[in-house]
Amino acid sequence: TTRNPLSNSESPPNTPRMSSMACMVPSAQCFPGSNTSVKMMSDLQEKLYAQDKWAVLLIFQAMDAAGKDGVIKHIVEHLSPRETRVVALPAPTSEQKTTWFFQRFVAHLPAAAEFVLFNRSWYNRAGVERVMGFCTPQEEALFLRQCPIFEQMLIDDGILLRKYWFSVSEDEQLKRFKSRLN
């Protein structure tokens, strides 16, 4: 059995150690930009480093001007730079478009005792790519079938997976876009 650093219980090797969607702390502490949550992540990183076997993957998706980049910056400034990486992949190359969709993300997954923050992720396939016509309906359908399986594989292999979606109202979004012009 393996020990989940976020709980006081043992987990069998092939069972999910943490749901990819559920938050293990009260919702008030779950927002990643809060000081309480950042302190918890810093403490968790120390524990993970000491155990040298757990990896953390935080996925941040957002509509434009929702504050995702600011939250990522706030989190990273409180974590150890040796064990923390931010991954912001560009559009796929023509070669990457010929491979399994998730393949380009796999190379950036966290190793033991490492925090990786994805500034956008594979969820672009069901969002931006679908809306902008960058993927076919068949590619989107395949993604929607494979995504839960892919994420379960990550969890089963010991990656602690957290996904955050940031949203703002249209009025707030417009206000933020206008402030960028000044």
N, C-alpha and C positions, 0 to 999 in steps of 0.2 A: 504494500500500500504506500501511497504518497501523502504527504501532509500539505494541505492547502494553507498557504500563509495568511489567508483572510478569515480562516475559521479555526476553531479548536478541535476539529474532527479530522479523522483520517478518511481518505477517498481511495476506493479501489483504482488500480491503474487505468482501466479502460472506461471509466465513467466520467461524465462531464464534471469538472471541478468548479465551474462557474458558468451560469447561463450567460450567453452573449448579450442578452437583452436586459436582464434584471439587474437592478442595482443592489449591492449587498449592504448599503447603509441607508439611513432615512433619507427621503427625497430632498429634504432641505440641505443635506450634505452632499448630495449626488452631483450637483451642478459643478463641473470641473473648474470654473473660474472662482469659486468661493475659497476663501482662505482656509476654512476647515478642510475642504476636500484636497487642496494643494498640500496642506500639512500631512494629511493621511497618505497621499501619494509619496511624499518624501519619506515618511516613516516606512511605508511599504517597500520603497526602493532599497532602503537600508536592509530590511529583512530579506528581500530577494537576493541581494548581493551576498549576504552572509550565507544563505542556503545554496547559492550558485546553481539553481536548477529551474527556477521559475522565470517566465518571460511575460511581459505585459504589452499588449497591443491596444492602443487607444485610437479609435477611428473618429475623425471629425468631418462631418458633412454639413453643408449650410447653403442657404440661398445667399446670393450676393449681398454684401454689406450687413451680414447678420452678426459679425463680431468674432467669427471663428479664429482668425489670425491673432487677434488680441488675446484670446483665451489661451491659445497654444503658447504664445510668447510668455504669458504669465505663469503657466505651468512649468515650462522648460527652465525659466530663470531660477526655480526653486529645486531643481533636480540636478543630480551629478552629471556633468557633461560627458564623463567617460562612459556612462551606462545609458545615455539618452540620445536618441536620434529622431529627427523630424524628417519624414519622407513626403515630398511633394512631387509626384511624378508628372512629367510633361505628357502631352498627347502621345499615344503609341506611335512608334516608328512603323514604316511599311513592313519591316521584318517581323516586328512584334504582332502586327495584325494577322500574321499567318500562323501564330502559335495559339495554344490553349489560352483562353482569355485571362485566367488567374495567374498564368506563369510569370508575367512581369512583376507581380506583387510578391510572389514567393521569395524572390531573392532579397527582399527587404524586411522579411519577418524577423522578430526579435530572437536573439539567442538567450540562453539562460542568464538571469540577473540583469536583463536589459529592458529598458522602456523604449518602445517605438511609437511615435505619434504619426498617424497618417493624416496629412492635410489633404483631404479628399481621398477617395479610395475606389474600390471596385463598384461602389454604389453609383458611380457616374454612369455606368452602363444602363441602369434603370431610370436615371434622371436626365442629366444633360445630354447624353448620347442619344437617348430615345427622342427627347424633345427636339434636338437639333438635326435629327435624321442621320446620325453617325453610325447607327447600328440598324440592322434589319429587324422586323418583328420576330423572325426566327431566332436571331442572336439574342434578343431580349428574353424570349421564352426559355431558351437554353440557360441563360444566366439565372433566371428566376428559379429554375429547377436545381441548378448546381450550387447556387450561393449557400443555402442552408446546409448542404452536405459539406461544402468546403469549410465553412465556419465551424461545423461540428468536428471536423478533422483537426482543426487548429486547437479547439478546446480539449479534445481527447488526448492531444499530444502535449498538454500542459501549458498552453498559452492562455493567459487570462485576458479575455477579450471584452472590451467596452466600446460601445458605439454611442456617439452623441450627434444629435441633429439640432442645428440652430436655425431659428426662424424669426423674422421680424415682420411687422405689418407693412403693407404697401406704403403707407404714409411715412413710417420711420425709415424704410428703405430709401425712398425718394429724398428725404431729409439728409441721410448719410451720403447719398450720391452727390447731392448739391454741395455738401461740406467738402468733399474731395476736390471739387473744382476750384475752391478758394485756397 
